[in-house]
């Protein structure tokens, strides 16, 4: 309704301005000539001819000029009064013959000042147009203000709301203003937000149940696998037959593989890494040597500088286990560990002597679920190095890798306390 009223007012102002302008432009402003006054003016000039300075010419109501029969100006009441017949005709002046003894001695040019009336008409027209434009400007400003409050502002509010929904923030309701043009639209958006929030909550509960189930199954599976490994190791110690030793070794290796696959399955379900908590504390570097003990391939570990570093021992052990496990699987060579203090970090460099990694694959090793071209014959989910970088970053450190001429190196950077 407000929009219609404003538009009607704008149309009314335009119509009124057009009508007034038309009436002013087409009004009759012809001069009504008073013949008696003109005759009296002519007689006065005839009497004063030749002695204008001494004559009383104040009775003539119009500006005038007097010229002789040759066109010479004999007298002008004002400097701007037309003083030729041509100018008098152009200015719509009255031209009267001045006669002496019934002979034309000159002409009286009476200027009725049409320009003044034209100027007056222009001023009226200007006033009408100015008033109309001012009113139109005010009404236009009022209409723009109305659009700002009733259309643009609610629309920007909807836009910000949609952006929040797109970013996943579903907790902020979309309030409806009174007399909002987008009332039904706004209500539908808010209902959509509530439905999305409910769907997200349901998805979260389902994922949580799934993770709890996987964690429970992982625990249950690890227990019999640990029993199998313990029994196979006991039987391996007691076996004397070469064939039985090989078979028990195979059983033990398969048990290790199952244990690794179960661990990978557990990690693959952790879509929210916040559940993998990292608790950083200040620890002595002396504990690092015990973390890097080798079980399958021999490890040569150089002395580690004595210092205090920031770490989560459990998570750092996972990182080391993962890096060493990768070296066992893909290089199958002896492993050496060197360390040094560089700047504000203690750097542990874990090196093998295998074929290394392709140059194109190096930047991808820490991507989630990425597995290299040499991983076809080995199990895994592509999460090991991804989680290792996550753990190191949350311990204020970092992890890097690079090829050497004689092998491959992974460097762990531990922040000095």
QUICOR-V724419 format. One record per residue. N is the residue number from 1. PHI is phi as a letter, one per 30 degrees, with the letter a starting at -180 (none if undefined). PSI is psi in whole degrees, 0 to 359 (NA if undefined). OMEGA is omega in radians with two decimals (* if undefined). Layout:
N,PHI,PSI,OMEGA / N,PHI,PSI,OMEGA
//
This chain:
1,none,317,-3.14 / 2,d,320,3.12 / 3,d,316,3.14 / 4,d,319,-3.14 / 5,d,315,3.12 / 6,d,318,3.11 / 7,d,322,3.09 / 8,d,319,3.10 / 9,d,318,3.10 / 10,d,317,3.11 / 11,d,321,-3.14 / 12,d,318,3.12 / 13,d,317,3.12 / 14,d,316,-3.13 / 15,d,316,-3.13 / 16,d,317,3.11 / 17,d,320,3.14 / 18,d,318,-3.13 / 19,d,313,-3.14 / 20,d,319,3.11 / 21,d,318,3.13 / 22,d,315,-3.11 / 23,d,322,3.13 / 24,d,316,-3.11 / 25,d,330,-3.10 / 26,c,15,3.09 / 27,d,152,-3.10 / 28,d,109,3.13 / 29,c,29,3.08 / 30,d,144,-3.13 / 31,d,129,3.04 / 32,d,109,-3.07 / 33,d,128,3.10 / 34,c,104,-3.06 / 35,d,322,-3.12 / 36,d,315,3.13 / 37,d,321,-3.13 / 38,d,316,3.13 / 39,d,319,3.12 / 40,d,320,3.13 / 41,d,319,3.13 / 42,d,318,3.12 / 43,d,319,-3.14 / 44,d,319,-3.14 / 45,d,320,3.12 / 46,e,320,-3.13 / 47,d,328,-3.07 / 48,c,1,-3.07 / 49,e,125,-3.13 / 50,j,348,-3.13 / 51,b,53,-3.07 / 52,d,327,-3.10 / 53,d,329,-3.11 / 54,c,347,-3.05 / 55,d,155,3.06 / 56,c,105,-3.08 / 57,c,13,-3.09 / 58,d,345,-3.12 / 59,d,344,-3.14 / 60,d,118,-2.99 / 61,d,348,-3.06 / 62,c,154,2.96 / 63,d,143,-3.06 / 64,b,166,3.03 / 65,b,150,-3.14 / 66,b,128,3.09 / 67,b,154,3.10 / 68,d,185,-3.08 / 69,d,343,3.11 / 70,c,353,3.14 / 71,j,5,3.14 / 72,d,136,-3.12 / 73,d,122,3.11 / 74,c,328,-3.11 / 75,a,143,3.03 / 76,b,131,-3.12 / 77,d,332,3.11 / 78,b,152,-3.06 / 79,d,335,-3.09 / 80,c,9,-3.14 / 81,d,134,3.11 / 82,e,135,-3.09 / 83,b,15,3.01 / 84,b,158,-3.14 / 85,d,322,-3.13 / 86,d,313,3.14 / 87,d,323,3.13 / 88,d,318,3.11 / 89,d,319,-3.13 / 90,d,324,-3.14 / 91,d,7,3.12 / 92,h,39,3.09 / 93,d,163,3.09 / 94,c,130,-3.10 / 95,c,123,-3.10 / 96,b,135,3.11 / 97,d,140,3.07 / 98,c,118,-3.06 / 99,c,138,3.01 / 100,b,117,-3.10 / 101,h,46,3.10 / 102,i,16,3.07 / 103,c,140,-3.11 / 104,d,116,3.14 / 105,c,346,-3.13 / 106,l,194,-3.13 / 107,b,146,3.05 / 108,c,121,-3.13 / 109,c,105,-3.12 / 110,c,118,-3.12 / 111,c,118,-3.14 / 112,d,2,3.07 / 113,h,56,3.05 / 114,d,330,-3.12 / 115,e,324,3.13 / 116,d,319,3.11 / 117,d,322,3.09 / 118,d,319,3.11 / 119,d,319,3.12 / 120,d,320,3.11 / 121,d,318,3.12 / 122,d,319,3.13 / 123,d,319,3.09 / 124,d,316,-3.13 / 125,d,319,3.11 / 126,d,318,3.13 / 127,d,318,-3.14 / 128,d,313,-3.11 / 129,d,319,3.13 / 130,d,316,3.11 / 131,d,318,-3.13 / 132,d,316,-3.13 / 133,d,322,3.10 / 134,d,315,3.11 / 135,d,318,3.11 / 136,d,320,3.10 / 137,d,316,3.13 / 138,d,316,3.12 / 139,d,322,3.09 / 140,d,318,3.09 / 141,d,319,3.10 / 142,d,321,3.14 / 143,d,319,3.10 / 144,d,321,3.09 / 145,d,319,3.11 / 146,d,317,3.11 / 147,d,321,3.13 / 148,d,314,-3.08 / 149,d,323,-3.01 / 150,c,338,-3.05 / 151,b,299,-3.01 / 152,d,315,-3.12 / 153,d,311,3.06 / 154,d,325,-3.14 / 155,d,318,3.08 / 156,d,326,3.09 / 157,d,317,3.07 / 158,d,322,3.14 / 159,d,314,3.12 / 160,d,322,3.12 / 161,d,315,3.13 / 162,d,323,3.11 / 163,d,319,3.10 / 164,d,319,3.11 / 165,d,318,3.13 / 166,d,328,3.12 / 167,d,355,3.09 / 168,j,5,3.11 / 169,d,99,-3.05 / 170,c,13,-3.09 / 171,c,345,-3.11 / 172,c,117,3.11 / 173,d,158,3.10 / 174,c,102,-3.10 / 175,d,144,3.12 / 176,c,131,3.08 / 177,d,160,3.11 / 178,d,139,3.14 / 179,h,33,3.12 / 180,d,128,3.13 / 181,d,337,-3.11 / 182,c,31,-3.05 / 183,e,305,-3.12 / 184,d,321,3.12 / 185,d,317,3.13 / 186,d,316,-3.14 / 187,d,320,3.12 / 188,d,321,3.10 / 189,d,317,-3.10 / 190,d,323,3.07 / 191,d,320,3.10 / 192,d,318,3.11 / 193,e,316,-3.13 / 194,d,320,3.14 / 195,d,319,3.11 / 196,d,320,3.13 / 197,d,317,3.11 / 198,d,319,3.13 / 199,d,320,3.12 / 200,d,319,3.12 / 201,d,318,3.09 / 202,d,320,3.11 / 203,d,320,3.13 / 204,d,315,3.14 / 205,d,320,3.13 / 206,d,315,3.12 / 207,d,320,3.13 / 208,d,317,3.11 / 209,d,320,3.14 / 210,d,317,-3.13 / 211,d,320,3.11 / 212,d,321,3.11 / 213,d,315,-3.14 / 214,d,319,3.13 / 215,d,318,3.13 / 216,d,314,3.13 / 217,d,321,3.13 / 218,d,318,3.13 / 219,d,316,-3.12 / 220,d,324,-3.12 / 221,d,322,-3.12 / 222,d,328,-3.11 / 223,d,307,3.10 / 224,d,329,3.10 / 225,d,319,3.10 / 226,d,323,3.10 / 227,d,317,3.12 / 228,d,315,3.14 / 229,d,317,-3.12 / 230,d,317,3.13 / 231,d,319,-3.13 / 232,d,322,3.10 / 233,d,322,3.10 / 234,d,315,3.12 / 235,d,327,3.13 / 236,d,322,3.13 / 237,d,330,-3.07 / 238,c,346,-3.05 / 239,d,146,3.09 / 240,b,338,-3.14 / 241,d,133,-3.09 / 242,d,322,3.14 / 243,d,317,3.14 / 244,d,324,3.12 / 245,d,318,3.12 / 246,d,318,-3.13 / 247,d,318,3.12 / 248,d,324,3.06 / 249,d,319,3.11 / 250,d,318,3.12 / 251,d,317,-3.13 / 252,d,320,3.12 / 253,d,318,3.11 / 254,d,324,3.09 / 255,d,320,3.07 / 256,d,320,-3.13 / 257,d,317,3.12 / 258,d,318,3.14 / 259,d,319,3.13 / 260,d,318,3.13 / 261,d,321,3.11 / 262,d,319,3.10 / 263,d,317,3.10 / 264,d,320,3.12 / 265,d,321,3.12 / 266,d,315,3.14 / 267,d,323,-3.09 / 268,d,338,-3.14 / 269,d,352,-3.09 / 270,d,84,-3.11 / 271,d,335,3.12 / 272,c,108,-3.07 / 273,d,348,3.09 / 274,d,340,3.12 / 275,d,341,3.07 / 276,d,84,-3.03 / 277,d,142,3.08 / 278,c,117,-3.14 / 279,c,106,-3.04 / 280,d,136,3.07 / 281,b,168,3.12 / 282,c,119,-3.07 / 283,b,157,3.09 / 284,d,144,3.11 / 285,d,350,-3.12 / 286,d,334,-3.10 / 287,d,348,-3.08 / 288,d,327,-3.12 / 289,d,320,3.11 / 290,d,331,3.14 / 291,d,332,-3.03 / 292,c,26,-3.14 / 293,d,136,-3.13 / 294,c,147,-3.14 / 295,b,328,-3.06 / 296,c,306,3.09 / 297,c,150,3.12 / 298,d,144,3.13 / 299,b,128,3.05 / 300,c,115,-3.07 / 301,c,116,3.08 / 302,d,159,3.10 / 303,e,138,-3.13 / 304,c,129,3.14 / 305,e,140,3.13 / 306,d,122,3.14 / 307,a,174,3.08 / 308,c,127,-3.11 / 309,b,159,3.08 / 310,c,123,-3.10 / 311,a,164,2.89 / 312,c,105,-3.03 / 313,e,319,-3.10 / 314,d,315,-3.12 / 315,d,323,3.10 / 316,d,324,3.07 / 317,d,320,3.09 / 318,d,318,3.14 / 319,d,312,3.14 / 320,d,316,3.12 / 321,e,319,-3.11 / 322,d,316,-3.14 / 323,d,316,3.13 / 324,d,321,3.12 / 325,d,320,3.10 / 326,d,320,3.11 / 327,d,319,3.11 / 328,d,315,-3.02 / 329,d,314,-2.93 / 330,c,339,-3.14 / 331,c,317,-3.13 / 332,h,43,3.12 / 333,b,167,3.00 / 334,e,156,-3.08 / 335,b,139,3.10 / 336,b,144,3.13 / 337,b,122,3.07 / 338,c,158,-3.09 / 339,b,155,3.09 / 340,a,159,3.07 / 341,c,122,-3.14 / 342,b,109,-3.11 / 343,i,237,-3.14 / 344,c,22,-3.10 / 345,b,148,2.89 / 346,c,120,-3.07 / 347,c,126,3.03 / 348,c,119,-3.14 / 349,c,116,-3.11 / 350,c,114,-3.00 / 351,b,139,2.97 / 352,c,183,-3.07 / 353,b,35,-3.13 / 354,c,196,-3.06 / 355,d,348,-3.13 / 356,i,198,-3.07 / 357,b,145,3.11 / 358,e,145,-3.08 / 359,d,323,-3.14 / 360,d,337,-3.08 / 361,d,343,-3.08 / 362,e,313,-3.12 / 363,d,347,-3.05 / 364,c,354,-3.00 / 365,d,329,-3.08 / 366,c,8,3.09 / 367,d,150,-3.10 / 368,d,130,3.08 / 369,i,9,3.12 / 370,d,135,3.08 / 371,b,136,-3.06 / 372,d,172,-3.10 / 373,d,342,-3.13 / 374,c,16,-3.06 / 375,c,8,-3.06 / 376,d,324,-3.07 / 377,c,5,-3.08 / 378,b,145,3.11 / 379,d,166,3.11 / 380,k,166,-3.10 / 381,c,358,-3.12 / 382,i,20,-3.13 / 383,c,347,-3.00 / 384,e,301,-3.12 / 385,d,329,3.08 / 386,d,312,3.11 / 387,d,327,3.11 / 388,d,315,3.10 / 389,d,321,3.12 / 390,e,314,-3.14 / 391,d,315,-3.10 / 392,d,319,3.11 / 393,d,321,-3.12 / 394,d,351,3.00 / 395,c,18,-3.14 / 396,i,22,3.12 / 397,c,206,-3.14 / 398,a,170,3.10 / 399,b,137,3.14 / 400,b,161,3.09 / 401,b,153,-3.13 / 402,a,159,3.09 / 403,d,143,2.96 / 404,c,170,3.10 / 405,d,326,-3.09 / 406,c,16,3.12 / 407,l,205,-3.02 / 408,b,143,-3.09 / 409,b,135,2.99 / 410,c,127,-3.10 / 411,c,125,3.06 / 412,c,128,3.12 / 413,c,116,-3.13 / 414,c,129,-3.10 / 415,d,130,3.08 / 416,d,142,-3.14 / 417,d,NA,*
//
